[in-house]
Amino acid sequence: MSHPIPTWASVQPSERLAGTPAVRRDGRWWLITPTGTLPTSDPAFIGELDRFAADLAAADRAVAKLHTERTAVRKDQR
């Protein structure tokens, strides 16, 4: 089945979920390939994408916090 290609189908690598072909736009997950786009519809797969995205966001926050703390320690040591 062919799906229409959304106008935003051309995405930057930084927009993809951790280098995967998954992109979330307008509250919906899409798989982006060189030949077109495919909206996701499997609830289990969508749930896994949501969990993976949430885990990555939590990891990003943890790394940012460590970076901030490390920077503060360096300033205090001067």
Sequence and secondary structure as in RCSB ss.txt:
>XXXX:A:sequence
MSHPIPTWASVQPSERLAGTPAVRRDGRWWLITPTGTLPTSDPAFIGELDRFAADLAAADRAVAKLHTERTAVRK
DQR
>XXXX:A:secstr
      TT S  GGGSSTTSSEEEETTEEEEEETTEEEE   HHHHHHHHHHHHHHHHHHHHHHHHHHHHHHHHH
HT 
